[in-house]
Amino acid sequence: MNAFESNFADWPDEGEIVAISGVDIRVEDAPHPFHLDQVGAARENWRGEIAANPHLFDGRMVLQRALRIADGRVVGEGHVVPYSTFLWWRKTRTDAAFHLFAMPVIVSSDGALILVRMGSHTANPARVYSPSGSLEPDDIVDGRCDIAGNIRREALEETGIDLDQAIAEPGYHVLHMGRAVTVFRLYHVAETAEALVDKVAAHIAGDPEPEIDEAIAIWGPDPEAHNYPPFILPILTWLFDGKG
């Protein structure tokens, strides 16, 4: 029984959002057991992935081995793996791993949620969600994942929005679905939704290899309004029902 399962009573139900004070993911030097066990299958799957989308890049990221909630925080252990290993795990969703990723919930001065539409060349084409990405080796500081740093870096790279200029709510929130764990933090920015959408458009125009197609201002929780991944839907309800 792994750490997630042995502490399952401490987790919310799937899709339920709870507040946490922080995240403590220790990154181990050894290879991830899932990677060692599935390296051949992951490589074979990768050949099919890049045949379908030659723009994909087999970089490196942190895939978690164990996660739990303890003392109001998400804590766990992870390993650096090739992106190809993650894509294979995403298809299999075996209990040998978890994928924890962090993202900002960016709210404009006039109350809109700012999301982005991913480019057709990415692994999540046309999906609409917050600017974000998996934890990478650059996000590891003194052997642990820097969640706040990852959130700021991904938002800045994808949109040009500097979250250091925003007002961050204290603490984080978390939800999980199908062994994918979403950690998010609420950020209030001074610009209006229109100004932010224009700012992101200018950033995309100046980026030779943009990951996103556009920014979108979201004004309500309609689940059918855009091509949302499942983890966004509880956040829309949470935010626009006044819980944010």
BALOBA-1460 file (C-alpha; in Angstrom, 3 decimals):
// residues 244
<rec num="1" residu="m" x="0.000" y="0.000" z="0.000"/>
<rec num="2" residu="n" x="1.504" y="3.344" z="-1.006"/>
<rec num="3" residu="a" x="1.526" y="6.588" z="0.962"/>
<rec num="4" residu="f" x="-1.439" y="8.064" z="-0.916"/>
<rec num="5" residu="e" x="-3.630" y="5.038" z="-0.309"/>
<rec num="6" residu="s" x="-2.595" y="4.563" z="3.311"/>
<rec num="7" residu="n" x="-3.596" y="8.160" z="4.080"/>
<rec num="8" residu="f" x="-6.620" y="8.334" z="1.777"/>
<rec num="9" residu="a" x="-8.932" y="9.216" z="4.659"/>
<rec num="10" residu="d" x="-7.100" y="12.535" z="4.926"/>
<rec num="11" residu="w" x="-7.849" y="13.487" z="1.308"/>
<rec num="12" residu="p" x="-11.031" y="15.139" z="0.049"/>
<rec num="13" residu="d" x="-13.304" y="13.368" z="-2.424"/>
<rec num="14" residu="e" x="-12.349" y="13.669" z="-6.080"/>
<rec num="15" residu="g" x="-13.008" y="17.188" z="-7.327"/>
<rec num="16" residu="e" x="-13.507" y="18.640" z="-3.839"/>
<rec num="17" residu="i" x="-11.380" y="21.722" z="-3.138"/>
<rec num="18" residu="v" x="-9.687" y="22.179" z="0.225"/>
<rec num="19" residu="a" x="-7.336" y="24.815" z="1.565"/>
<rec num="20" residu="i" x="-3.740" y="23.904" z="2.357"/>
<rec num="21" residu="s" x="-0.893" y="25.947" z="3.796"/>
<rec num="22" residu="g" x="1.741" y="24.696" z="1.363"/>
<rec num="23" residu="v" x="3.359" y="21.860" z="-0.567"/>
<rec num="24" residu="d" x="6.510" y="19.938" z="0.357"/>
<rec num="25" residu="i" x="7.689" y="17.587" z="-2.406"/>
<rec num="26" residu="r" x="11.126" y="16.073" z="-1.869"/>
<rec num="27" residu="v" x="12.853" y="15.019" z="-5.102"/>
<rec num="28" residu="e" x="14.800" y="11.767" z="-4.911"/>
<rec num="29" residu="d" x="17.979" y="11.171" z="-6.907"/>
<rec num="30" residu="a" x="17.058" y="7.593" z="-7.838"/>
<rec num="31" residu="p" x="14.969" y="6.834" z="-10.944"/>
<rec num="32" residu="h" x="11.203" y="6.624" z="-10.534"/>
<rec num="33" residu="p" x="10.133" y="2.963" z="-10.122"/>
<rec num="34" residu="f" x="7.428" y="3.477" z="-12.764"/>
<rec num="35" residu="h" x="10.035" y="4.708" z="-15.233"/>
<rec num="36" residu="l" x="12.299" y="1.722" z="-14.588"/>
<rec num="37" residu="d" x="9.418" y="-0.708" z="-14.976"/>
<rec num="38" residu="q" x="7.835" y="0.928" z="-18.032"/>
<rec num="39" residu="v" x="10.764" y="2.435" z="-19.931"/>
<rec num="40" residu="g" x="10.256" y="0.224" z="-22.981"/>
<rec num="41" residu="a" x="6.527" y="0.869" z="-23.188"/>
<rec num="42" residu="a" x="7.101" y="4.601" z="-22.675"/>
<rec num="43" residu="r" x="9.587" y="4.714" z="-25.547"/>
<rec num="44" residu="e" x="7.224" y="2.847" z="-27.839"/>
<rec num="45" residu="n" x="4.384" y="5.196" z="-26.921"/>
<rec num="46" residu="w" x="6.658" y="8.190" z="-27.517"/>
<rec num="47" residu="r" x="7.290" y="7.069" z="-31.088"/>
<rec num="48" residu="g" x="3.570" y="7.247" z="-31.690"/>
<rec num="49" residu="e" x="3.253" y="10.593" z="-29.891"/>
<rec num="50" residu="i" x="5.897" y="12.341" z="-31.980"/>
<rec num="51" residu="a" x="4.631" y="10.744" z="-35.184"/>
<rec num="52" residu="a" x="1.291" y="12.419" z="-34.445"/>
<rec num="53" residu="n" x="2.844" y="15.640" z="-33.155"/>
<rec num="54" residu="p" x="6.493" y="16.241" z="-34.152"/>
<rec num="55" residu="h" x="6.558" y="19.463" z="-32.082"/>
<rec num="56" residu="l" x="6.615" y="17.567" z="-28.787"/>
<rec num="57" residu="f" x="9.866" y="17.714" z="-26.830"/>
<rec num="58" residu="d" x="11.042" y="14.957" z="-24.511"/>
<rec num="59" residu="g" x="12.257" y="17.192" z="-21.706"/>
<rec num="60" residu="r" x="12.490" y="16.332" z="-18.032"/>
<rec num="61" residu="m" x="9.920" y="16.844" z="-15.286"/>
<rec num="62" residu="v" x="9.048" y="15.724" z="-11.776"/>
<rec num="63" residu="l" x="6.630" y="12.803" z="-11.452"/>
<rec num="64" residu="q" x="5.556" y="11.986" z="-7.919"/>
<rec num="65" residu="r" x="5.784" y="8.543" z="-6.366"/>
<rec num="66" residu="a" x="3.828" y="9.239" z="-3.163"/>
<rec num="67" residu="l" x="1.607" y="12.053" z="-1.932"/>
<rec num="68" residu="r" x="-0.317" y="12.610" z="1.254"/>
<rec num="69" residu="i" x="-1.916" y="15.363" z="3.282"/>
<rec num="70" residu="a" x="-0.260" y="15.991" z="6.628"/>
<rec num="71" residu="d" x="-0.634" y="18.937" z="9.010"/>
<rec num="72" residu="g" x="-2.564" y="20.914" z="6.416"/>
<rec num="73" residu="r" x="0.050" y="20.493" z="3.681"/>
<rec num="74" residu="v" x="0.534" y="18.235" z="0.690"/>
<rec num="75" residu="v" x="3.755" y="16.323" z="1.228"/>
<rec num="76" residu="g" x="5.404" y="13.628" z="-0.812"/>
<rec num="77" residu="e" x="8.280" y="12.325" z="-2.871"/>
<rec num="78" residu="g" x="9.017" y="12.643" z="-6.569"/>
<rec num="79" residu="h" x="11.598" y="11.755" z="-9.196"/>
<rec num="80" residu="v" x="12.805" y="13.463" z="-12.362"/>
<rec num="81" residu="v" x="11.611" y="11.508" z="-15.406"/>
<rec num="82" residu="p" x="11.511" y="12.071" z="-19.178"/>
<rec num="83" residu="y" x="8.342" y="13.728" z="-20.420"/>
<rec num="84" residu="s" x="7.761" y="10.605" z="-22.500"/>
<rec num="85" residu="t" x="7.448" y="8.594" z="-19.285"/>
<rec num="86" residu="f" x="4.808" y="11.014" z="-18.020"/>
<rec num="87" residu="l" x="2.787" y="10.793" z="-21.238"/>
<rec num="88" residu="w" x="2.766" y="7.012" z="-20.959"/>
<rec num="89" residu="w" x="1.704" y="7.202" z="-17.312"/>
<rec num="90" residu="r" x="-1.051" y="9.674" z="-18.279"/>
<rec num="91" residu="k" x="-2.475" y="7.025" z="-20.593"/>
<rec num="92" residu="t" x="-2.224" y="4.202" z="-18.060"/>
<rec num="93" residu="r" x="-2.964" y="6.104" z="-14.803"/>
<rec num="94" residu="t" x="-1.447" y="3.270" z="-12.801"/>
<rec num="95" residu="d" x="-1.139" y="3.568" z="-9.032"/>
<rec num="96" residu="a" x="2.660" y="3.651" z="-9.333"/>
<rec num="97" residu="a" x="2.717" y="7.438" z="-9.731"/>
<rec num="98" residu="f" x="0.924" y="10.738" z="-9.296"/>
<rec num="99" residu="h" x="1.138" y="13.963" z="-11.235"/>
<rec num="100" residu="l" x="1.071" y="17.077" z="-9.074"/>
<rec num="101" residu="f" x="1.094" y="20.377" z="-10.935"/>
<rec num="102" residu="a" x="0.550" y="23.933" z="-9.752"/>
<rec num="103" residu="m" x="-1.189" y="26.876" z="-11.370"/>
<rec num="104" residu="p" x="-2.359" y="30.405" z="-10.663"/>
<rec num="105" residu="v" x="-5.980" y="31.464" z="-10.563"/>
<rec num="106" residu="i" x="-5.526" y="34.943" z="-12.045"/>
<rec num="107" residu="v" x="-8.405" y="37.337" z="-11.375"/>
<rec num="108" residu="s" x="-8.581" y="40.719" z="-13.114"/>
<rec num="109" residu="s" x="-9.534" y="43.970" z="-11.395"/>
<rec num="110" residu="d" x="-13.032" y="43.686" z="-12.860"/>
<rec num="111" residu="g" x="-13.569" y="40.119" z="-11.692"/>
<rec num="112" residu="a" x="-12.727" y="37.895" z="-14.670"/>
<rec num="113" residu="l" x="-10.701" y="34.722" z="-14.504"/>
<rec num="114" residu="i" x="-7.895" y="34.796" z="-17.067"/>
<rec num="115" residu="l" x="-7.303" y="31.447" z="-18.766"/>
<rec num="116" residu="v" x="-5.354" y="30.478" z="-21.884"/>
<rec num="117" residu="r" x="-6.050" y="28.286" z="-24.888"/>
<rec num="118" residu="m" x="-3.191" y="25.873" z="-25.544"/>
<rec num="119" residu="g" x="-1.630" y="25.729" z="-28.986"/>
<rec num="120" residu="s" x="-2.313" y="22.921" z="-31.439"/>
<rec num="121" residu="h" x="1.337" y="21.830" z="-31.278"/>
<rec num="122" residu="t" x="1.228" y="21.089" z="-27.523"/>
<rec num="123" residu="a" x="0.261" y="17.910" z="-25.684"/>
<rec num="124" residu="n" x="-3.047" y="19.536" z="-24.668"/>
<rec num="125" residu="p" x="-4.221" y="21.152" z="-27.923"/>
<rec num="126" residu="a" x="-7.093" y="23.665" z="-27.683"/>
<rec num="127" residu="r" x="-7.625" y="22.973" z="-23.980"/>
<rec num="128" residu="v" x="-8.511" y="26.036" z="-21.907"/>
<rec num="129" residu="y" x="-7.008" y="26.361" z="-18.428"/>
<rec num="130" residu="s" x="-4.664" y="28.495" z="-16.349"/>
<rec num="131" residu="p" x="-1.117" y="29.106" z="-17.609"/>
<rec num="132" residu="s" x="0.874" y="26.316" z="-16.000"/>
<rec num="133" residu="g" x="3.201" y="23.420" z="-16.543"/>
<rec num="134" residu="s" x="4.697" y="20.410" z="-14.832"/>
<rec num="135" residu="l" x="7.380" y="20.835" z="-12.208"/>
<rec num="136" residu="e" x="10.790" y="20.816" z="-13.897"/>
<rec num="137" residu="p" x="14.401" y="20.433" z="-12.711"/>
<rec num="138" residu="d" x="14.696" y="24.248" z="-12.702"/>
<rec num="139" residu="d" x="11.954" y="24.266" z="-10.043"/>
<rec num="140" residu="i" x="13.986" y="22.132" z="-7.631"/>
<rec num="141" residu="v" x="15.622" y="24.148" z="-4.853"/>
<rec num="142" residu="d" x="17.696" y="22.354" z="-2.209"/>
<rec num="143" residu="g" x="16.131" y="19.035" z="-3.149"/>
<rec num="144" residu="r" x="12.511" y="20.233" z="-2.973"/>
<rec num="145" residu="c" x="10.009" y="21.598" z="-5.486"/>
<rec num="146" residu="d" x="9.539" y="25.369" z="-5.455"/>
<rec num="147" residu="i" x="5.800" y="25.614" z="-6.072"/>
<rec num="148" residu="a" x="5.546" y="29.420" z="-5.993"/>
<rec num="149" residu="g" x="8.529" y="29.708" z="-8.329"/>
<rec num="150" residu="n" x="7.020" y="27.234" z="-10.781"/>
<rec num="151" residu="i" x="3.712" y="29.126" z="-10.850"/>
<rec num="152" residu="r" x="5.425" y="32.463" z="-11.486"/>
<rec num="153" residu="r" x="7.795" y="31.069" z="-14.132"/>
<rec num="154" residu="e" x="5.119" y="29.312" z="-16.152"/>
<rec num="155" residu="a" x="2.753" y="32.289" z="-16.108"/>
<rec num="156" residu="l" x="5.528" y="34.662" z="-17.155"/>
<rec num="157" residu="e" x="6.795" y="32.390" z="-19.942"/>
<rec num="158" residu="e" x="3.370" y="31.691" z="-21.412"/>
<rec num="159" residu="t" x="1.602" y="35.027" z="-20.952"/>
<rec num="160" residu="g" x="4.052" y="37.767" z="-19.958"/>
<rec num="161" residu="i" x="2.044" y="38.335" z="-16.751"/>
<rec num="162" residu="d" x="4.421" y="38.816" z="-13.818"/>
<rec num="163" residu="l" x="2.704" y="37.454" z="-10.730"/>
<rec num="164" residu="d" x="5.224" y="39.233" z="-8.519"/>
<rec num="165" residu="q" x="3.216" y="42.346" z="-9.394"/>
<rec num="166" residu="a" x="-0.053" y="40.714" z="-8.271"/>
<rec num="167" residu="i" x="-1.533" y="40.279" z="-4.806"/>
<rec num="168" residu="a" x="-1.369" y="36.617" z="-3.854"/>
<rec num="169" residu="e" x="-3.862" y="35.196" z="-1.400"/>
<rec num="170" residu="p" x="-2.176" y="33.398" z="1.510"/>
<rec num="171" residu="g" x="-1.898" y="29.653" z="1.202"/>
<rec num="172" residu="y" x="-3.021" y="27.341" z="-1.583"/>
<rec num="173" residu="h" x="-5.904" y="25.059" z="-2.473"/>
<rec num="174" residu="v" x="-5.832" y="21.511" z="-3.794"/>
<rec num="175" residu="l" x="-8.061" y="19.031" z="-5.598"/>
<rec num="176" residu="h" x="-7.410" y="15.639" z="-7.154"/>
<rec num="177" residu="m" x="-8.893" y="13.674" z="-10.039"/>
<rec num="178" residu="g" x="-7.669" y="10.347" z="-11.315"/>
<rec num="179" residu="r" x="-4.309" y="10.554" z="-9.508"/>
<rec num="180" residu="a" x="-3.652" y="14.011" z="-10.947"/>
<rec num="181" residu="v" x="-3.325" y="16.578" z="-8.150"/>
<rec num="182" residu="t" x="-3.962" y="20.254" z="-8.912"/>
<rec num="183" residu="v" x="-2.532" y="22.859" z="-6.531"/>
<rec num="184" residu="f" x="-3.607" y="26.445" z="-7.127"/>
<rec num="185" residu="r" x="-3.231" y="29.893" z="-5.642"/>
<rec num="186" residu="l" x="-5.428" y="32.943" z="-6.115"/>
<rec num="187" residu="y" x="-3.801" y="36.069" z="-7.566"/>
<rec num="188" residu="h" x="-5.457" y="39.477" z="-7.901"/>
<rec num="189" residu="v" x="-4.000" y="41.719" z="-10.612"/>
<rec num="190" residu="a" x="-4.496" y="45.453" z="-11.099"/>
<rec num="191" residu="e" x="-5.352" y="45.348" z="-14.812"/>
<rec num="192" residu="t" x="-8.802" y="44.814" z="-16.290"/>
<rec num="193" residu="a" x="-9.661" y="41.666" z="-18.208"/>
<rec num="194" residu="e" x="-9.449" y="43.515" z="-21.536"/>
<rec num="195" residu="a" x="-6.013" y="44.910" z="-20.695"/>
<rec num="196" residu="l" x="-4.734" y="41.480" z="-19.657"/>
<rec num="197" residu="v" x="-6.029" y="39.770" z="-22.801"/>
<rec num="198" residu="d" x="-4.331" y="42.469" z="-24.893"/>
<rec num="199" residu="k" x="-1.119" y="42.095" z="-22.887"/>
<rec num="200" residu="v" x="-1.037" y="38.359" z="-23.491"/>
<rec num="201" residu="a" x="-1.734" y="38.853" z="-27.207"/>
<rec num="202" residu="a" x="1.274" y="41.178" z="-27.434"/>
<rec num="203" residu="h" x="3.422" y="38.640" z="-25.599"/>
<rec num="204" residu="i" x="2.373" y="35.858" z="-27.975"/>
<rec num="205" residu="a" x="3.121" y="38.062" z="-30.985"/>
<rec num="206" residu="g" x="6.666" y="38.596" z="-29.728"/>
<rec num="207" residu="d" x="7.330" y="34.955" z="-28.839"/>
<rec num="208" residu="p" x="8.895" y="32.932" z="-31.691"/>
<rec num="209" residu="e" x="7.576" y="29.679" z="-30.184"/>
<rec num="210" residu="p" x="4.426" y="30.451" z="-28.165"/>
<rec num="211" residu="e" x="2.792" y="27.619" z="-26.257"/>
<rec num="212" residu="i" x="-0.629" y="29.253" z="-26.228"/>
<rec num="213" residu="d" x="-2.960" y="30.639" z="-28.873"/>
<rec num="214" residu="e" x="-4.734" y="33.280" z="-26.808"/>
<rec num="215" residu="a" x="-5.884" y="34.431" z="-23.387"/>
<rec num="216" residu="i" x="-9.584" y="34.273" z="-22.564"/>
<rec num="217" residu="a" x="-11.530" y="36.215" z="-19.942"/>
<rec num="218" residu="i" x="-13.972" y="33.930" z="-18.118"/>
<rec num="219" residu="w" x="-16.938" y="35.541" z="-16.382"/>
<rec num="220" residu="g" x="-18.872" y="32.582" z="-15.039"/>
<rec num="221" residu="p" x="-18.908" y="28.854" z="-14.244"/>
<rec num="222" residu="d" x="-20.589" y="27.499" z="-17.418"/>
<rec num="223" residu="p" x="-18.821" y="24.144" z="-17.978"/>
<rec num="224" residu="e" x="-19.696" y="24.132" z="-21.686"/>
<rec num="225" residu="a" x="-18.348" y="27.595" z="-22.513"/>
<rec num="226" residu="h" x="-14.908" y="26.337" z="-23.564"/>
<rec num="227" residu="n" x="-12.882" y="23.159" z="-23.989"/>
<rec num="228" residu="y" x="-12.015" y="22.841" z="-20.316"/>
<rec num="229" residu="p" x="-10.142" y="19.883" z="-18.821"/>
<rec num="230" residu="p" x="-12.055" y="18.289" z="-15.923"/>
<rec num="231" residu="f" x="-9.945" y="19.825" z="-13.161"/>
<rec num="232" residu="i" x="-10.958" y="23.361" z="-14.166"/>
<rec num="233" residu="l" x="-14.674" y="22.813" z="-13.609"/>
<rec num="234" residu="p" x="-14.595" y="22.624" z="-9.779"/>
<rec num="235" residu="i" x="-12.393" y="25.729" z="-9.737"/>
<rec num="236" residu="l" x="-14.911" y="27.670" z="-11.840"/>
<rec num="237" residu="t" x="-17.684" y="26.775" z="-9.402"/>
<rec num="238" residu="w" x="-15.478" y="27.566" z="-6.399"/>
<rec num="239" residu="l" x="-14.468" y="30.950" z="-7.752"/>
<rec num="240" residu="f" x="-17.737" y="32.219" z="-9.180"/>
<rec num="241" residu="d" x="-19.864" y="30.950" z="-6.300"/>
<rec num="242" residu="g" x="-17.982" y="33.430" z="-4.151"/>
<rec num="243" residu="k" x="-15.752" y="30.929" z="-2.342"/>
<rec num="244" residu="g" x="-12.598" y="32.520" z="-3.784"/>
